[in-house]
Amino acid sequence: MKKGIAFGVATALAVAAMILGAFGVLIESGVRAHGTLERYASAAAVVHGHQSVTHVKGSGDNKNSESRPLVEPNRVPVADGAALKAVAGVGDVVADFSLPVVVAESGAGATSGATSSATSASVSGTTLTGHGWDSAKLTPTTLASGHAPASAQDVVLDAKTAAGLGISAGLHLRLQLGGEPQNYLVSGLTSGGPAGTLYFTQQQAATLSGHPDRADALVVLPAAGAHVSASALRAAVPGLDVATGAARGDVENPAIQAGRYDNLGSAGTLGGVGLLVALLVVSGLLELSVRDRTRELAVMRAVGATPRQVRRVIVREMLKIAVPSALLGAVASLGLGALLHAWMTSQGVLPAGYALALSPIPVFGSALLTVLAAVGTGWLASRRVSKIKPVQALGESAVEPTRLPRWRVITGAVFLVFGAGMLVLTFTAGGQTAASSVAGLVISLMWAVALLGPWIARAGVRVLGAPLRRLWPITGDLAATSARAAAVRMAAVITPVALAVSFGGTQLFAQTTTANATSAQARDGLHATSVLTSSGPGIPHAAYDAAKALPGVTDVTAVKRTTVVMLVWNLDMSLQSLSAQGLEGGASATLDPTVTAGSLAGLNEPGTVALSTMVAHDTKVGDVRQLWLGDGTQVSLKVVALYDRGLGFGDVLLPRDLVAAHAATSLDDDILVDGTGDLSPLMARFAGLHTASAADYGSTLSEQAHRDGLMGLMAVVAIAGFILIGVVTTLGVATASRRRELTLLRLVGATRDQLLQALRLETVIILGVGILAGAAVAGLTLIAFAAGVTGLPMLSIPPLACAGILAAVVIPGAAAVLVPARRIVRRRSPRIE
């Protein structure tokens, strides 16, 4: 293999291994990730409820299960603490309650209710975490002054936070929890415990949590010098999870477990897509490298080499290139994976404390996959040339075959039919089925383009070659004739170009279309004149009652968001996490999710639910659907309405009280207000409360949709970067392999300028056909996505982003052809090598 071609193949393989390994780093980080141990570090074990929902389907050998994480704490009965205390070695069991607390005022202003204090104004809105006094046993906490909380109105604060609030023992704090702000006496200050911690009496913390008989977790503390058996603890509380070791951190930081599920699923899917993309790019590149050696291989066959010997030569050379380049790229994948992990953490895609895990596993795994892909595609590319007769091989070293192999035609037709089926399914099914079929649609169509590429190339030459012949009779005809004669080579070149346009366009514009649809649905469906939001952990439900009593206010709706788990039809019934909202009040007047059947007024009754058409499938009003609430409680609810705007308002609408009873707190997320009443009294009455317009509300949801799509955007950048490297490498290899052809044209009288002009025009044909093929795949996919998933008739395609994709393909692609071509053509004494 020539040095230039070998370098191009090695570069593509190294980058492929680096991309695959980077996704492997993310997957391993997800497997090994555990929350940071702080408050539960001294515990022998932490007993908690199952933080995932598992559904088992099938039976026998076909039996399989799928799980989804819970976003709300699955609380445990406080009464189970007695059974745990009876286990040998257990010193104490602490029922841990956690609740967010907002400081409204501090100091003298809190006592008198005045708001003139500058200190009170500066600390208003500070968020603390409240616990029961028993939880002080979990960390080395000592009273620095004052005494432990003795009454329902006593609190103990850590000394560092107290200094920041400008308060000392004996003074008052005005605190906002689930209702209006109330005065509490700071009975004491602690040292040694975590900052930002507030302690109530154990009974008051249980009462304020809203679930006095169920704790967030039961923390098992060992007796001095004793060992506690985890199996004995599990036997004492069957049906609950017992976390030991690093798993205790997952209970302390539940967002880690949810992030693990999402990261594993996304990274695994994107890694699979990356592998398929790598196979597409590398297969075309290796086919070009093997085809460049057709003359040499034909001579080997003519002098008596067997087909097996020819394939062995190719595989050995491929191994010599693939092994070192794959190992180099795999080692570099650790750095790329660390960069992706840091970026995802900074953007909020991964929760805080989601640790990076680096080990040799992704290195060897990605290197092995890359080497296998290289050897396998190289072997497939060599099969035909190694099997043909020696005389035929010598002939084909000068002229490419005009007919495609039968296996290639059949396989390409299968992918084309499969893609057409996915396209019809996306258009007709809609909902989650449509969303899931988009990835299969892109991949199947691109494999069809790769396999049937010579036919596409010839068709593209006919379309683009005609105007070039008219404008440049000599060089245009030379470019079109050359491109048409080398259709097989051209197909290998246009495949990565089409892949770059289709993959980049589909992934990027699907996200912009989703964000645009989310914002548009929220904006068009929100009929409230104002939206009350909070800069803290949420809005006390008392603000909803207060808003209803304001003069000039006609309708008020309390909104509490959560995530539920439900079986959704997706070619089969599968478990999915769905965004949901709990509503209370005049929802029909303040928001319009485009109800297609039933009425949202039914949500004012308990045991009801409304579903978007995205997840309803064949559900009708009056049917009963089962789902799991945020804490894993399974409920059967009567469907009272079906609606269209699932992106803007969530896939599931529930009664607000049902959501609040199974959430981490009873605080509302938003309050929708319709009317002309003055809302300023609410801002003065509740800490952290402010208003937003309907446009701001829609923009917030759009930004959330963008954040949710950051993982996909990261994949677009990483995989598209590899594709662009594949475009440049493939075009460079294809041009370098034409040295004999270009030199022969020089010898028969073509000038340097004519050849360069012909190459420029041929580049226009190659890039034009590739862009058109990629745009066709992306266009079909995006139209189907918009129609089946977002329900919008129009796509959201930012012109600058579209121009950026085209420029990213055209500029390096043209350079990859013209730079080596100028070196070949501008030789002073052309000679055939």
Buried (B, 14 or more C-beta within 10 A) or exposed (E): BBEBBBBBBBBBBBBBBBBBBBBBBBBBBBEBBBBBBEBBEBBBBBBBBBBBBEBEBEEEEEEEEEBBBBBBBBBBBBEBBEBBBEBEBBBBBBBBBBBBBBBBBBBBBBBEEEBEBEBBEEBBBBBBBBBBBBBBBBBEBEBBBBEBBEEBBBBBBBBBBBEBBBBBBEBBBBBBBBBBBBBBBBBBBBEEBBEBBBBBBBBBBBBBBBBBEBBBBBBBBBEEEEEBBBEBBBEBBEEBBBBBEBBBBBBBBBBBBBBBBBBBBBBBBBBBBBBBBBBBBBBBBBBBBBBBBBBEBBBBBEEEBEBEEBBBBBBEBBBEBBBBBBBBBBBBBBBBBBEBBEBBBEBEBBBEBBBBBBEEBBBBBBBBBBBEBBBBBBBBBBBBBBEBEBEBBBBBBEEBBEEBEEEBBEBBEBBBEBBBBBBEBBBEBBBBBBBBBBBBBBBBBBBBBBBBBBBBBBBBBEEBBEEBBEEBEEBBBBBBBBBBBBBBBBBBBBBBBBBBBBBBBBBBBBBBBBBBBBBBBBBBBBBBBBBBBBEBBBBBBBBBEBBBEBEEBBBBBBBBBBBBBBBBBBEEEBBBBBBBBBBBBBBBBBBBBBBEBBEBEBBBEEEBBBBBBBBBBEBEBEEEBEBBBBBBBEBEBBBBBBBBBBBBBBBBBBBBBBBBBBBBBBBBBBBBBBBEBEBEEBBEBBBBBEBBBBEEBBBBBBEBBBBBBBBBBBBBBBBBBBBBBBBBBBBBBBBBBBBBBBBEBBEEEBEEEBBBBBBBBBBBBBBBBBBBBBBBBBBBBBBBBBBBBBBBEEBBBEEEBBEEBBEBBBEBBBBBBBEBBBEBBEEEEBEEE
